[in-house]
Amino acid sequence: KAGESGAGRTNLYMFWNNVEPEQEKYNFRESDVLMSLNKNNDMQVTLYFSIVNGRTIGPYPTWMGTPGFGTSLETKATRTLDAVLTRYDGVIDSVIIGAELDSYFDDADGSVNLYRESFSNIYNELKQKHPNLKMGNAFSLNNVLNKNLTNYVSEFAETGDFVAFTYLPVDRINDITKTPQEAQADLQKTLELVPNNQIAFFELSWSTASDIGGSETSQEEFIKTAYGFYRQNKSKIEFFNWYRMYDRAEGTCIIDQKFSESQISLTNNDQYVRERLGTYICNTGVLKVDNSAKSGWTELKKQISSS
C-alpha cells in the first residue's frame, strides 16, 4: 500500500542485541522478511542502528557487556554493520548510527568528543567497503528547540554525509502547541542549524489525538506545508520520511524511558509526560487501526505525487 502511494523509502529499525545475540552469529529472520518486502516494492531503506539511542547507549548484546566508546566498540560495530549492509546490498543506502544525540549529550551527560571520534572511525572504515553508503546522526528537532540545545547540532553539523532530524510539534509535556505554519518554520530552522551539509528528516509526524491538541485537519495541513518546504529545498534534503503509516491500538504505545526533571514544565509528574507521548505516538498514522483513511492519507499521496 505504501509503494502504491508513490513512496520510495522506508525505515528499518535494527537493534544490535537482536541482530547479533551471539558474537558473529547473526539473526536476520525478521529483517529478511521486511527487506524482501522493501526490495519487491522498490523501497530504498534508511537503517537505524542503535549505537546511541537517546538517553541510553545500545542496547548492546549481552556478550558485549557495557562497552565505552573506543577501538573495541568501533571494530565490533563496523563488523556488524558490514554484515548487515552486505546482506542487503543495493537496498540500504543510508544509516543513522546515533539517534537523538541531543538527549544523550544533555540528559545522559555523554561526551561529544568521545562519540564524535568513534563515529568518524566507524564512518571511515565502512566507507572503504561501501563507498556509496551515506551515514549520519539524528537529533530531535523539537527537543533541540524547546531546550535550546542547538550547540549540539552545531558540533555535528559537518560530520558525516547528512544530519537527520525527528520532529513532533510539541512542548515539553507533549502537547501540540504549534500551528502547521509554525511547524513548517521549525523545519526551516534546520537549514540554519546545518548550513554546509545535507539535512534529512527521519521521522516527521503530527498526531491526531484531540486530548493533546491534535486533529485530522491539522495533520492534513501540516503534511501540505511540510511537503511545500521539501519542494522548496529539495536539493538540500537527503531524505524526507513520514513517521508512521498506521495508528497503533490505544494503550499499546508504552513509553518506558524516564524523563529528567529538566524536560518537564508545568508538572513534575513524569508518568503524565510519558502517557501523553504514548498518546501522541499511537495516533500519528494517516490510516487508522481499522484500515480506514484519515484525510491526511489522501493529502500525503497527493503531495508525494507532486514531489
Secondary structure, DSSP 8 states (H G I E B T S, - for coil): -TGGGT--EEEEEE-HHHH-SBTTB---HHHHHHHHHHHHTT-EEEEEEEEEETTEE----GGG-S--SSHHHHHHHHHHHHHHHHHTTTTEEEEEEEE-HHHHHHTS---HHHHHHHHHHHHHHHHHH-TT-EEEEEEEHHHHHHTT-HHHHHHTTTSSSEEEEEE--B-TTS-B---HHHHHHHHHHHHHHSTTSEEEEEEE-----GGGT--HHHHHHHHHHHHHHHHHTGGGEEEEEES-SB---TT-----S---GGG--S---HHHHHHHHHHHHHT--SB-TTS-B-HHHHHHHHHHHH-
